[in-house]
Amino acid sequence: MADLTVDLGKFSIKNPVMTASGTFGYGFEYKDYYDLDKLGAVVVKGIAMKPSHGNPTPRVAEVSSGMLNAIGLQGPGVDKFLNGKEYMPFLRTTGATIIVNIWGKTIDEYREVAARLEAEKDGIAALEINISCPNVKEGGVAFGTDLKLAHKVVSEIRKVTSIPLITKLSPNVTCISDFARSVVDAGSDMVSLINTLTGMAIDVETRRPKIANLTGGLSGPAVKPVAVRMVYEVAQAVNVPVIGMGGIMTGLDAVEFLLAGASAVAVGTAIFVDPHAPLKVAEGIDEYLEHHGCKSVSEIIGGMIR
């Protein structure tokens, strides 16, 4: 078996496979399937200062080679997350590496939730700053598609926390490398990408949108070629670890991202098909490394031959 350990600068993970925020709940929902510490990291669903009920239903629709979702960042709020027995108190008992995805409607809200988590950071390996959700009317992608706002929100969060920061980038921009450079300059220790592409589907019989929000975030195999290209571009642009995601269903899908320059990957939509998908992806990476005579996953990171 190859060494799957990955160095992410401020901390290491036992294998390069994480769960993508919003697809694995808060970990508690999957505790009966397997031990969470088998994963490289658990990235929890987005946390804001206050509870959020999300968007009206229907919020999910299956489409060609993927799915649309407009959940709208439904969540319990930071206080319940830190104190509710099925949230952070449970996660601290698992031995898993925990990354908390955070969001806000204003820069002040981003800063406040980061400060709140800093005050009780035991067991939190990193914060993933969500500036790229296309399914909320305030905040979210508004920050991820404006270079000055992206820089500002990260720099303000950096002022209030020593926890390593990962900024989750939006693909719904002209040049994603510019945004990667901006957030790294502002103090982000890593970047993750891509979040979902904005999409739409219509029921031709009812002539109504399949998503109540009208549009939703497209994920799944349909977005993988776009994601691989953007990961490659960003890995060339910044000198920090890159976490790649977007349509990863198998170990070989993940290997593409690693060869493109990602240090780690996140599995999302595949979890809805098979809860064991992240573990199977990690096994697939190991099988690839063994087949190619590699002793460590680090040997293939950024290893695409041009």
ChimeraX attribute file (.defattr): number of C-alpha atoms within 10 A of each C-alpha:
attribute: neighborCount
match mode: 1-to-1
recipient: residues
	/A:1	11
	/A:2	15
	/A:3	14
	/A:4	21
	/A:5	16
	/A:6	21
	/A:7	16
	/A:8	18
	/A:9	11
	/A:10	13
	/A:11	11
	/A:12	15
	/A:13	19
	/A:14	17
	/A:15	23
	/A:16	28
	/A:17	31
	/A:18	28
	/A:19	28
	/A:20	26
	/A:21	23
	/A:22	18
	/A:23	18
	/A:24	22
	/A:25	18
	/A:26	24
	/A:27	23
	/A:28	17
	/A:29	11
	/A:30	14
	/A:31	13
	/A:32	8
	/A:33	9
	/A:34	12
	/A:35	13
	/A:36	21
	/A:37	16
	/A:38	18
	/A:39	20
	/A:40	27
	/A:41	25
	/A:42	26
	/A:43	25
	/A:44	26
	/A:45	22
	/A:46	25
	/A:47	28
	/A:48	24
	/A:49	23
	/A:50	15
	/A:51	16
	/A:52	15
	/A:53	12
	/A:54	15
	/A:55	18
	/A:56	12
	/A:57	12
	/A:58	15
	/A:59	20
	/A:60	17
	/A:61	18
	/A:62	14
	/A:63	16
	/A:64	9
	/A:65	12
	/A:66	16
	/A:67	20
	/A:68	25
	/A:69	24
	/A:70	27
	/A:71	21
	/A:72	21
	/A:73	23
	/A:74	17
	/A:75	21
	/A:76	20
	/A:77	17
	/A:78	22
	/A:79	16
	/A:80	17
	/A:81	20
	/A:82	18
	/A:83	12
	/A:84	13
	/A:85	12
	/A:86	15
	/A:87	19
	/A:88	25
	/A:89	14
	/A:90	16
	/A:91	23
	/A:92	14
	/A:93	10
	/A:94	17
	/A:95	12
	/A:96	22
	/A:97	24
	/A:98	25
	/A:99	23
	/A:100	23
	/A:101	24
	/A:102	27
	/A:103	24
	/A:104	25
	/A:105	17
	/A:106	15
	/A:107	19
	/A:108	13
	/A:109	19
	/A:110	24
	/A:111	23
	/A:112	19
	/A:113	22
	/A:114	30
	/A:115	19
	/A:116	16
	/A:117	22
	/A:118	16
	/A:119	10
	/A:120	11
	/A:121	18
	/A:122	10
	/A:123	17
	/A:124	19
	/A:125	21
	/A:126	22
	/A:127	26
	/A:128	24
	/A:129	27
	/A:130	26
	/A:131	28
	/A:132	27
	/A:133	28
	/A:134	26
	/A:135	24
	/A:136	19
	/A:137	13
	/A:138	13
	/A:139	21
	/A:140	23
	/A:141	23
	/A:142	19
	/A:143	26
	/A:144	28
	/A:145	21
	/A:146	14
	/A:147	16
	/A:148	13
	/A:149	17
	/A:150	24
	/A:151	22
	/A:152	17
	/A:153	23
	/A:154	26
	/A:155	20
	/A:156	18
	/A:157	26
	/A:158	20
	/A:159	12
	/A:160	17
	/A:161	18
	/A:162	14
	/A:163	19
	/A:164	20
	/A:165	26
	/A:166	27
	/A:167	29
	/A:168	25
	/A:169	28
	/A:170	27
	/A:171	21
	/A:172	18
	/A:173	15
	/A:174	9
	/A:175	13
	/A:176	23
	/A:177	19
	/A:178	15
	/A:179	25
	/A:180	30
	/A:181	19
	/A:182	21
	/A:183	29
	/A:184	21
	/A:185	14
	/A:186	18
	/A:187	19
	/A:188	24
	/A:189	22
	/A:190	24
	/A:191	28
	/A:192	26
	/A:193	26
	/A:194	27
	/A:195	27
	/A:196	27
	/A:197	22
	/A:198	19
	/A:199	16
	/A:200	18
	/A:201	17
	/A:202	14
	/A:203	10
	/A:204	9
	/A:205	6
	/A:206	8
	/A:207	8
	/A:208	12
	/A:209	16
	/A:210	24
	/A:211	23
	/A:212	15
	/A:213	21
	/A:214	16
	/A:215	20
	/A:216	28
	/A:217	19
	/A:218	27
	/A:219	28
	/A:220	23
	/A:221	19
	/A:222	16
	/A:223	20
	/A:224	20
	/A:225	14
	/A:226	14
	/A:227	24
	/A:228	26
	/A:229	12
	/A:230	21
	/A:231	29
	/A:232	22
	/A:233	18
	/A:234	27
	/A:235	22
	/A:236	13
	/A:237	15
	/A:238	19
	/A:239	12
	/A:240	20
	/A:241	22
	/A:242	29
	/A:243	27
	/A:244	33
	/A:245	31
	/A:246	32
	/A:247	27
	/A:248	29
	/A:249	22
	/A:250	19
	/A:251	21
	/A:252	16
	/A:253	20
	/A:254	28
	/A:255	26
	/A:256	22
	/A:257	31
	/A:258	29
	/A:259	19
	/A:260	26
	/A:261	25
	/A:262	30
	/A:263	24
	/A:264	28
	/A:265	30
	/A:266	27
	/A:267	26
	/A:268	25
	/A:269	25
	/A:270	23
	/A:271	17
	/A:272	11
	/A:273	10
	/A:274	11
	/A:275	17
	/A:276	14
	/A:277	21
	/A:278	28
	/A:279	22
	/A:280	16
	/A:281	26
	/A:282	25
	/A:283	18
	/A:284	18
	/A:285	25
	/A:286	23
	/A:287	17
	/A:288	17
	/A:289	21
	/A:290	14
	/A:291	9
	/A:292	9
	/A:293	10
	/A:294	17
	/A:295	14
	/A:296	17
	/A:297	22
	/A:298	17
	/A:299	12
	/A:300	19
	/A:301	19
	/A:302	18
	/A:303	15
	/A:304	13
	/A:305	6
	/A:306	3
